[in-house]
Each structure stands twice: as C-alpha cells, then as structure tokens.
C-alpha cells in the first residue's frame, strides 16, 4: 500500500471529534469524581446527566479510536516530513501509539471501575488521565512547532484532505 499524501476527510473529522470528546471528558471529570466518591462511601450515586455524559463520551472515544485505527490499517497515513530526523520520527510514532493506547485503555478502565466497581481500575484511570494530558500537550506543542518554527505544512494535513 502506498502512503497517501494526506489524511482523508473521515480521518480528519474523527480526529477533531475525538479531540472535542477528550476535552469534554476533562471538563466532566469533577461530577464523575463526586459520584465515584459516593460509591466508595457505600452510597449509590444519584443520577446526574453530566455523569451519564462522561460515560457516553468515554464509550464514544473508545469506538472512534478503534475506527481510527481501522482506517489507519486500511487507508494508511501520510509519511512524516522528509527532513524529519529519525529520532523525531520515532518519538512521533511512539507518541501516536501511546495516544491510541490511552484512548482505548482509559475508557476500558473507566468502564471496569464504574460498572464493575473495581477500585484498581479507577486508580489506573486517574494515572492514565495525567499521562493523557501530558501526551496531548506534547502533541499540540509538536504540531505548533512544525507549523510555527519548521513551517513544513504538517498541520495542514489535519485541517483539510490532501488526497
């Protein structure tokens, strides 16, 4: 399979939808945390639409991350910039792998905690939250570095389809 010049419209839309969902998950964390505290105290949490939104958002992230991986496998992704040093290529590759791993593991751990009452899963979810925040920050900084410093047009690939 030859590598495409850019991402497809579907890949771009899924990227930005997942981005928005991840931002919402961070914003909806506090009601979920309060509900979990009630569960830990042996009390049933009362229904709250923000908690439901967090659960649904996590499930959607899982579904869309798997869909994105399927698109990567069937369609491919554009190659890294030609002038990119091998070390940076590897860092980008491992960064993307880690992002996908967290987009899958976090919803699974959240589901195990929420629906299974597994405390270790809740603790893992909290640790992964910090890792995801750090990886997202690194991803955004790398994209801005490519756009503003290197001026290699890398960011354009996630703004509009190039094929």
C-alpha positions as CSV (number, residue, x, y, z in Angstrom):
1,X,0.0,0.0,0.0
2,X,1.4,3.4,-0.9
3,X,1.2,6.1,1.7
4,X,-1.4,8.8,1.0
5,X,-0.3,12.4,0.7
6,X,-2.7,13.4,3.4
7,X,-5.4,12.2,5.7
8,X,-8.9,11.5,4.4
9,X,-11.9,13.8,5.3
10,X,-13.2,10.9,7.6
11,X,-9.8,10.7,9.4
12,X,-9.7,14.4,9.9
13,X,-13.3,14.6,11.2
14,X,-12.7,11.6,13.6
15,X,-9.5,13.3,14.9
16,X,-11.3,16.5,15.7
17,X,-14.4,14.7,17.2
18,X,-12.2,12.7,19.5
19,X,-10.3,15.9,20.4
20,X,-13.5,17.6,21.4
21,X,-14.6,14.5,23.3
22,X,-11.4,14.3,25.2
23,X,-11.7,18.0,26.2
24,X,-15.2,17.3,27.4
25,X,-14.1,14.3,29.4
26,X,-11.6,16.5,31.3
27,X,-14.4,19.1,31.9
28,X,-16.8,16.4,33.1
29,X,-14.4,14.8,35.4
30,X,-15.5,16.5,38.6
31,X,-19.1,15.3,38.6
32,X,-17.8,11.8,37.8
33,X,-15.3,12.0,40.7
34,X,-18.0,13.1,43.1
35,X,-20.2,10.2,42.0
36,X,-17.3,7.8,42.5
37,X,-16.7,9.2,46.0
38,X,-20.3,8.3,46.9
39,X,-19.7,4.8,45.6
40,X,-16.6,4.4,47.7
41,X,-18.5,5.6,50.8
42,X,-21.1,2.8,50.1
43,X,-23.8,5.1,48.8
44,X,-25.5,4.9,45.5
45,X,-24.8,7.9,43.3
46,X,-27.8,9.9,42.3
47,X,-28.5,10.2,38.6
48,X,-26.7,13.2,37.0
49,X,-26.7,13.9,33.3
50,X,-23.0,15.0,33.5
51,X,-22.0,11.6,34.8
52,X,-24.0,9.9,32.0
53,X,-22.3,12.3,29.5
54,X,-18.9,11.3,30.8
55,X,-19.8,7.6,30.5
56,X,-21.1,8.0,27.0
57,X,-18.2,10.2,26.0
58,X,-15.7,7.6,27.1
59,X,-17.6,4.9,25.1
60,X,-17.6,7.1,22.0
61,X,-13.8,7.8,22.4
62,X,-13.2,4.0,22.5
63,X,-15.4,3.4,19.4
64,X,-13.9,6.3,17.4
65,X,-10.3,5.3,18.4
66,X,-10.9,1.8,17.2
67,X,-12.4,3.2,14.0
68,X,-9.4,5.5,13.5
69,X,-7.1,2.5,13.9
70,X,-9.1,0.6,11.3
71,X,-8.8,3.5,8.9
72,X,-5.0,3.7,9.6
73,X,-4.7,0.0,8.8
74,X,-6.8,0.1,5.6
75,X,-6.1,3.5,4.2
76,X,-2.7,4.3,5.7
77,X,-1.4,7.7,6.9
78,X,0.8,10.2,5.2
79,X,4.6,9.8,5.7
80,X,6.4,12.1,8.1
81,X,8.1,15.1,6.7
82,X,11.1,14.2,4.6
83,X,13.5,16.3,6.6
84,X,12.4,15.0,9.9
85,X,15.3,13.4,11.8
86,X,14.9,9.6,12.6
87,X,14.8,10.3,16.4
88,X,11.9,12.7,16.0
89,X,10.1,10.2,13.6
90,X,10.4,7.5,16.3
91,X,9.2,9.9,19.0
92,X,6.2,10.9,16.9
93,X,5.4,7.2,16.2
94,X,5.6,6.2,19.8
95,X,3.7,9.3,20.8
96,X,0.8,8.3,18.5
97,X,0.9,4.7,19.7
98,X,0.7,5.9,23.3
99,X,-2.2,8.2,22.5
100,X,-4.1,5.4,20.8
101,X,-3.3,3.1,23.7
102,X,-4.7,5.6,26.2
103,X,-7.8,6.3,24.1
104,X,-8.5,2.6,24.4
105,X,-7.3,1.8,27.9
106,X,-8.9,4.8,29.6
107,X,-12.5,4.0,28.5
108,X,-11.9,0.3,29.4
109,X,-10.6,1.2,32.8
110,X,-13.4,3.7,33.4
111,X,-16.0,1.1,32.5
112,X,-14.3,-1.5,34.7
113,X,-14.4,1.0,37.6
114,X,-17.9,2.3,37.0
115,X,-19.7,-0.8,36.0
116,X,-17.6,-3.3,37.8
117,X,-16.7,-1.4,40.9
118,X,-13.0,-2.2,40.5
119,X,-11.0,0.2,42.6
120,X,-7.7,-0.6,40.9
121,X,-9.3,0.3,37.5
122,X,-10.4,3.7,39.0
123,X,-6.8,4.3,40.2
124,X,-5.4,3.3,36.8
125,X,-7.9,5.6,35.2
126,X,-6.6,8.5,37.3
127,X,-2.9,7.8,36.5
128,X,-3.7,7.5,32.8
129,X,-5.5,10.8,32.9
130,X,-2.3,12.5,33.8
131,X,-0.4,10.6,31.1
132,X,-3.1,11.5,28.5
133,X,-2.9,15.2,29.5
134,X,0.9,15.2,29.1
135,X,0.7,13.4,25.7
136,X,-2.0,15.7,24.4
137,X,0.1,18.7,25.5
138,X,3.2,17.2,23.7
139,X,1.1,16.5,20.6
140,X,-0.2,20.1,20.4
141,X,3.3,21.6,21.1
142,X,4.8,19.4,18.4
143,X,2.1,20.4,15.9
144,X,2.7,24.1,16.7
145,X,6.4,23.6,16.5
146,X,6.0,22.1,13.0
147,X,3.7,25.0,12.0
148,X,5.4,28.0,13.5
149,X,9.1,27.0,13.6
150,X,9.7,24.5,10.9
151,X,6.9,25.8,8.6
152,X,6.7,22.4,6.9
153,X,2.9,22.4,6.5
154,X,2.4,19.4,8.7
155,X,-0.6,20.9,10.5
156,X,-2.4,21.4,7.2
157,X,-2.7,17.6,6.9
158,X,-5.2,17.7,9.8
159,X,-7.1,20.7,8.5
160,X,-8.1,19.5,5.1
161,X,-7.9,16.4,3.0
162,X,-4.9,16.4,0.6
163,X,-5.8,13.4,-1.5
